[in-house]
Amino acid sequence: MAVHPTGPGSCRVTVAGDLDVVSATDVREALRAAVCTHDRVDLDVGQVTFCDCTGLSALIAASRAAKTHGTELRLCAVPHPLARLLRLTHAGSVFTIESSAS
């Protein structure tokens, strides 16, 4: 996981590998810090290879924290398995999902 500033008041958080019970706490804390200190956070999940319920919970918690702080949180480069999980759990509606088409 990495956090990179992208401009005044914005950053890009990149998550790679498994987003699961092992990594979810770190991801949750990093995203909370990002949405509490930035106006816009782009969450690049293009390299996420697996996401379980704790990973999904971390993403939803970030979305709630972003709403609380008035931060725009966007999911970017959502891979097919994660998009499917979001669709099946009806969790996709809590996020702004950036189209991967450029």
Residue pairs with C-beta under 8 A, 6 or more apart in sequence:
1 13
1 14
1 15
1 16
1 23
1 26
1 27
1 30
2 13
2 14
3 11
3 12
3 13
3 14
3 30
3 34
4 11
4 12
4 14
5 11
6 12
6 42
9 38
9 39
9 40
10 38
10 39
10 40
10 41
10 42
11 34
11 38
11 40
11 41
11 42
12 41
12 42
12 43
12 44
12 76
13 30
13 31
13 34
13 41
13 42
13 43
13 44
14 44
14 47
15 27
15 43
15 44
15 45
15 47
15 48
16 47
16 48
16 49
17 23
17 47
17 48
17 49
17 50
18 48
18 49
18 50
18 51
18 55
19 27
19 45
19 48
19 50
19 51
19 52
19 55
19 56
19 58
19 59
20 50
20 51
20 52
20 54
20 55
21 52
21 54
23 55
24 54
24 55
24 57
24 58
25 58
27 55
27 58
27 59
28 57
28 58
28 61
28 62
31 41
31 43
31 58
31 59
31 61
31 62
31 65
31 73
32 61
32 62
32 65
34 41
34 62
35 41
35 62
35 65
35 66
35 69
35 71
35 73
36 65
36 69
36 71
38 71
39 70
39 71
39 72
40 71
40 72
40 73
40 74
41 62
41 66
41 71
41 72
41 73
41 74
42 74
42 76
42 98
43 59
43 62
43 73
43 74
43 75
43 76
44 76
44 77
45 75
45 76
45 77
45 78
45 79
45 82
46 76
46 77
46 78
46 79
46 100
47 79
48 55
48 79
48 82
49 79
49 81
50 81
51 59
51 81
51 82
51 85
56 85
56 86
56 89
56 91
59 75
59 91
59 95
60 91
60 94
62 73
63 73
63 94
63 95
64 94
65 71
66 72
66 73
72 96
73 95
73 96
74 95
74 96
74 97
74 98
75 95
75 96
75 97
75 98
76 98
76 100
77 98
77 100
78 86
78 97
78 100
83 92
83 97
85 91
86 92
86 95
86 97
